[in-house]
Amino acid sequence: MDESSVRRVLAGYCPPLSSAQVDAIAFKVAEASAKEISKLSAQAEATKAARKSRKSKSQE
């Protein structure tokens, strides 16, 4: 989730938060999302490579 999306969500539900607090939360969520996307992408690539390796071994 990108920072602007988080800000929009928080703005409607958290009026007592200051804009600096909303920005800090949005940054942390976006950072965590980016790390999770990177992790999932790496897992997908590893799975793809493993399948390709198994396929080539079975064709030998």
N, C-alpha and C positions, 0 to 999 in steps of 0.2 A: 504494500500500500504506500503510495507516495505521500509526501508531507502535506500537500495541499488538500488531499482527500481526508487525511486525519484531522486537519484544522477544521474543515467543513463539518465533520461529524462531531467533534468536540464543541464547536461553537454553539450548536443547538442544545446540547445536553449539559454543558458545564459553565453556565454564566458566571459563577463566582471565580473562575480561574482568570488570571491576568493573561494578556496576550503573550507575555514572555513564558508563562507556564505552558500555555497551549503550544507555543513554538517548540519548547523543550520536549514535550511529550511527542509532538509530531515528528521531530527529528529522531528520537529514540525508536519510535515505531517504524519509520521509514528505514532506519539503519538495520533494525532487526529483520525487516522484510527483505532487504537486499541480501543479508547474510543467509536467510532461509532459502531464497531463490538460488543463490550461488551453491548452497549445499545440495539442494534438490537437483540442480543442473549437473553437478559433479556425480551424484548418485546415478542419474539417468545415463550419463556417458559411460560410467563404469559398467552398468548393466548391459548397455549396448555392446561394449567391447567384449564382455564375457560371453554374450550370446553369439557374437561373430566368431569368437575363438572356438566355442563349442561346435558351431556349425562347420567351420573349416576342418576341425578334427574328425567330425563324423563323415566328412566327404573323402577322407584319406583312405 
